[in-house]
Every structure is written in structure tokens, then in C-alpha cells.
Amino acid sequence: MKLAVIDTAEQLQAIKSDWERLFSTLTHPGFYHTWEWHYTLKNTSVGARAQFFCVYDEGDLVFVCPLLVKRSRFNQLYFAEAICSKYIDLCDVVMADGYDNVDFFQFIQQQFFIECAIRLHSFRFKKVKAHSLLLSMTHLHKKYSKPQGGNMFFPCEDESFAKKLSKKNIKNVSRLSRKLTAEKGNVSFRHYDSKASIEKYLPIFIELENQGWKGDINLASSIKMDAELHQFLITFADVYSKVGCFCINMLFVDDEPVAGQVAFKAGLTWYIYKIAYAPEFANYGPGNILLHQFLQWSAGQSDVTEVNLITAPQWASRWQSQREDVFTVVVFAKTTPGYLLNYYMHGYSKIKTTAKTCVTRYKVPFSQSIN
């Protein structure tokens, strides 16, 4: 096997065909496995410093792990952290089928030390799904994992998907849709995925999202008010629309947009990145009406089997969507500092859990303790 370390966007462009061949072999591909996603990240402030550790076996790309090499402030030891967007922080490795018993982390650590005289002692991944490629190979190393929320999704292979959803919620969404039609005008769903239509409706969506933003607008939290997020979305849309994997879904009342979604596709899954709605229509639940319409549309597409929400928003539980757990994962290298860090992190976690249990169990109200 051979290790190639990619440092620049130009080098990443050069291995696009190799990456796409590797992606085509994946059984359950996610957006975090695609070349387009990592090329988008490479063009952000975080991804600009990242290195892509690529392993070739007899000329074929079989493993990719995008990492940012860092040095600890306290012990001056080096570790590697998987890059992810601060806006979408799921991540994973990309690995060919049949290689889950190959110790890629040991190979990367050894080769990187030979080439750069830097020894990595751990590999850190911020948010990884329970059925990720990473977790399928970490049996070869000591690891630490901690729950970090979940990922909610809707299987929609065909129109029978509706039977798995909450009947009560569907009934309520249908009622609100009828009410919106009766009181405001004709309701219609429109799906835009051509480059020209995306260029036209993306600014409309951004304005809609800004109008409905619930946070402090002075913190520049909406897309329109956050220059970095705005640029990320523009780059994101440009890269994905070139391969037909980006869309904007809109809900109209007559010709007025009242809700919108930005979504992107990987494999057979559409991922909903952002949802927005006009605040004056909030009582009609336009975001829920739009989601229902998109699920129905997706069920009728032969190349779609799932609609994914990326995170696990509380409102999604009303739909009875399916959920997969997400974890923070640290893989420890087979070095003395790596072993020590493993003992430290597991020991600290156990002490913290025990202390929390004791405080909860034996806690006495202050008013009683002074009597």
C-alpha cells in the first residue's frame, strides 16, 4: 500500500475520478463520503488547512481520511482531527468494501512519521453515525466514544412510507394545508434542481430565511447576515448543482413563496440542510406542509430511498421519523502517549459519571442541611 497526502484544492481536483470510483463501491454512502462535499470544505477557512490522507492499494484508491494535524497546548503531542463544517458537522472516513480489517490508522501514523517526522497519537472525529465506516474498523484500536445526539431520517422507497409516519401529525398537516388554501390561495410545491433555477431561487430562499430568523440578528446568525455562512452556501450550491445533486424546494401560495428548503443529494438520499418560512404564515405550519410535500415527491422518484434531516431536531419527533445515534469518537494510536490518553479519557469519564450519580442520589436541599 502507498500513502498520498493531499494538501491543496488542485491536488484534490486531480484525484476526483479515483475518489468517485471509490464512492461508487460504497454500500451505504453518505454526503460526507462524496468528493463534492470535501471539495466544498477545502474551499472554506477550516478546510483550507486540512490534509487528505489517501491510501492506494495496487493503484486503486481504497481509503481517504481528511484530517487537520494539531499539537496539544498542554503536552506538545500531535493528534489529528477530522475536518467537518461548523454548519454540518457529521463526518466519516471513506473506505472500500472488504478493507475493514486493515489497520489504516497505524499505516498512516507510520508513513506520516517517516515523511514528516511527526508522530500522531490520536485521531478525533466530532460526530460520527452509529453505522459509519469509521466504527466498522475501530475494533483494531482502543477508542473512546461519547453520545452526541442523533440523526433523524425518513425512509421513502415508495408511497407506503406514509404508513410509518404519525397519523395524527399527517392529519394535522393536511388540515393546515386545506386551511391555508381556503384563507390565502392556491398552495403548490415546486422542486428546482437546474443550475439556472437554483441561481434564481437561492437568493429568494436566503431572504426568506432571514425574515423568519428567530435569533438575535445582531449576532449574524442568519445566512444573509453571516458572510462566512453565505459564502459557504454559495460554494456548496455551485459544486453540487454541477452534478445535479442540489435543489431548492419551495411552497407557494399562488405566486408568493411562503416556505423553502435547501437540500443536497448523495447516493439515494436527499439531505435537508436548511428550512425557512415567512413568519406571517407561521400559524399554518408552512415548513411542515413543505416537508410533507417533499416526502411525497421523493417517494415517487426511482432514485430516492431516504430523506435525511442531518441532525435530530425536536420537532421531527412529531413525525415519528427514524433515528440513528451519533457519537464523538477518539481513536488512539498504538503509542505510549496513545495508550495513556486512552486510560485517562476512560478513567475521567467513569469518575465524572460516578460523581454525578452520587450527587444526584445523596443531594440534600440546602434548607434541610442547616437545620
Helices and strands as residue ranges (DSSP letters): E 2-6, H 9-14, H 16-24, G 31-33, H 35-42, G 47-49, E 51-57, E 60-71, E 78-82, E 94-95, H 104-116, E 120-129, H 133-137, G 138-140, E 143-155, G 159-164, H 167-184, E 187-192, H 195-211, G 217-219, H 227-241, E 246-253, E 256-266, E 269-277, G 279-284, H 286-299, E 306-308, G 314-319, E 322-332, H 336-362, H 366-369
